[in-house]
């Protein structure tokens, strides 16, 4: 195994910090995304011997899920009039988050289905990486993704019928 030194961490940062930041922008207030990203990277540095070779990003996303859960426990509600009206149209994923129909359909899904779909579609995780993040087998991850997609199609159909 390569040494887990400053050079290793710089490589990890260069490869994955933007993906982590985008992960948080889609799930938390934009003002918090940078700090949450830094928190995950700090955990990666402290626990660098636990980060699996070749599966760094799934490990980071799993850690990000824990960091986000802790953050949400502390989060105060934001009044609707404070939410910015501007949409960042440079990132299609951000546009999807801003789309009321997409948000409504995603809200109709279970938290697990929503998490699986977002990790796959927005974070770009393949089946093996998804399995690593979820802590299940590859077959289990593939099945969970298939079921989540089916429930998403069903939710879209129900919304279209209204």
Secondary structure, DSSP 8 states (H G I E B T S, - for coil): ----SHHHHHHHHHHHHHHHHHHHHTTS-HHHHHHHHHHHHHHHHHTGGGS-TT-HHHHHHHHHHHHHHHHHHH-----GGGS-----TT-HHHHHHH-HHHHHHHHHS-HHHHHHHHHHHTT---HHHHHHHHTS-HHHHHHHHHHHHHHHHHHHHHHHH-
